[in-house]
């Protein structure tokens, strides 16, 4: 109760703090014709609010929203939380043949890639399985709806790009197809990885005289065509002569991708598969009576957080967001678990995330859609911290959204709550370091903040944002949040302004 009162009090104090922006920040905004009203900012040292400018205005946070998802995920699920992928069956093995279907059950495993699948299949071979007589059943039922990408309009003009991948509970290799493109003066050569059975890649790209470094300027959206059992992915656009580049695309249907990779991997191991891949429909998921044949367990969440926050990985952030809705919502909403699948620590006397890392259960996702359940978990967490969630809008937890909103004061409150969390060290090490790594590696190299500030960044077409921790000139750690929502933030204008705020805090001897 005391903690709630303290946090509520410091957020209320935002109105009494200095409202004027620092002169370097205001000057840069003015030079870019961005009104000061387009910026929200908070600076705190401990519980003291040192700067508050539009702190209670709900704003688009871009990728700084990942701090909400990762902090709540860390606090609720614990640093040793792991997703898990399983191969299961109900049939017996007779003379090396697995009778019936093979179930590939997804457990929001962020590390489920080609190598992981091969290792799982190798385990089947060590059990004497050479042939699978039934189908490969792809079980994505952990999340409801299982695939939110189906029928959804693309976020922008690059739906094939990695940053636009929409997760499901059984996302294999992020569904990415890597293509090595090389050209001579007269022809284009293509190589595809991973190798997918029944899938080939082709090109109708026109060769042009141009700068190899700017090859993406002639890129057009790839397509794929199915002819019988075979699929051809075709690259379109132009490509410079005498150039070699590698790109990765998400264009294949996920069932086709999973089947192609399963078939090619199983065949290389000497296995035979005569069935087809099909997605488990509601009510047709992995039977409770099935037995485990092999599994892959992801890295602990504390390691995955670095891959979310430092490079700002949307797919991983969205997977964690949905994981909150499929597992942790049990405790918040009182749902009855269906079957164990996750390695998540239970709540105990020492707080959330402490205890047996093998405990946990699959939530009854039929109660509410998983994303709505995730939102309720986050709001409940914020309320327990004494953070008013009015004005907060959540869509997917990654910030790759035109709908999501958060107040600068709410973000500052979250960062203050993180400082008091058991898992602050794990959270802090996930943030980009100014002038060193992640999305901050090229920023503030000549600033006092270089190698000292740990700051999450965000950017969309009309948004620039930062949120994190900056030591001042005395070494006192300050919370710094800034968001600029305006059509003129491009060309570095918005970034210069928020970086100037970081630099101002880092140089300050004593902020009042």
KAMO-V882044 format. One line per field, one symbol per residue. phi: phi as a letter, one per 30 degrees, with the letter a starting at -180 (. if undefined). psi: psi as a letter, one per 30 degrees, with the letter a starting at -180 (. if undefined). burial: 1 if it has 16 or more other C-alpha atoms within 10 Angstrom, else 0. Layout:
# KAMO-V882044
phi->???
psi->???
burial->???
This chain:
# KAMO-V882044
phi->.ddddddddddddedcddcddeeddddddddcicddddccabbbbicddcbbbhdccdbdchddddddddddddddcidcebdbcbcbacddcbhicddidccccdbhddcdbedddddddddddddidcbcdcccccccddcbddbdddiddddbdbdddedcdcdbdbcchhiccdbccbbcdbbccbbcbddcdibbbbbcdddbdadedcdddcdbedbbbcbidcbbcccbjbbddhbbbbbbbcbdeddddddddddddddddicbbccbcbdddeicdeddddcdcaabcdddedddeddddddiddddddddeddddccddeddcidcdcadaccbdddbddjeickddcdkaddddddbeedddddddddddddddicdcdjdbcbbicidaccdbadedddddddddddcddceeddddddeceibahdcdccidccddeicdbbdcaabebbbabalbbddddiddcdbbabbcadcddhidddddddddddddddddadc
psi->eeeeeeeeeeeffefflkfkkkeeeeeeeefghjkfffkkkkkkjbgkjfkjjhfgjklkfbffffeeeeeeeeeeflfgkklkkkkllflljjhgkjkalkkjkkhhjfgjaeeeeeeeeeeeefggkfkjfaljjjjgfekklejffkfkkkeaghfflefgkkllfijjgggkjkkkkklafflkkkkkklkkkgklklkgkkkljlkefgfffgklklllkkjbfkkkkkklblkkkhlklklkkjfkkeeeeeeeeeeeeeefgglkjfalkkkklkfgakkffllkellkklllefeeeefeeefijeeeeeeeeeeeffdffeeefglklekkelikklkafglkgkajfflllkliffelkeeeeeeeeeeeeeeffgkkgkfkkkefgffikfekkkkeeeeeeeeeeefflfgeeeeeffkkkkgelafgfgkheglffkgekjkklkkaegkkllkbkjkaffgkkkkkkkkjjkfgflgfeeeeeeeeeeeeeffkejk.
burial->00000011011011101110100011011001010101111111101011111111111111111111111111111111111111111110100011111111111111111101110111011000111111111111111111100000000000111101111111111111111011100001010101111111111010100100001000000101000000111111111111110001111101111111111111000011100011110000110000001111111111011111111111111111111111111101001010001111111000011110110111111000111111111111110011111001111111111001111111111111111001110111111111111111101100111111111111110111111111111000111111111101110011111111111111100000
